[in-house]
């Protein structure tokens, strides 16, 4: 009887919607410190999903901070942007990508154990909803402008970049 129940439970687990993340890779990753005392920082990157299933990024960890959060920026009126934690994380659709970029979604490092120098490598482990993890190396680059890399549209991202 007990065994039958266990098998049923196992079957139910496998029947859950698949959110496989094995096809996910990261490109264009960099890290910026923020604030005069550089107490915090943020990582930006493009998450590419070559797989057949959607994937959800739900968290991250790093030796550089004991508290990493997934954040986004929202408009609170008059062109003012504010950071908010996104507890459900970020969707990376199958055969598509999701950009973490200045003035939008990012991985927030609250309270740094030390301040990385320009060009230093920051090791971050991304955690996905399917339980898998992806270690990525993010280069500290405080000199990078928001318009470098992927995003080439509009000028608004410029004014919000300073908060990160
Ligand atoms: Cu943030």
Boltz pocket constraint, residues with backbone or C-beta under 6 A from the ligand:
constraints:
  - pocket:
      binder: B
      contacts: [[A, 41], [A, 42], [A, 71], [A, 72], [A, 83], [A, 84], [A, 106], [A, 107], [A, 108]]
      max_distance: 6.0
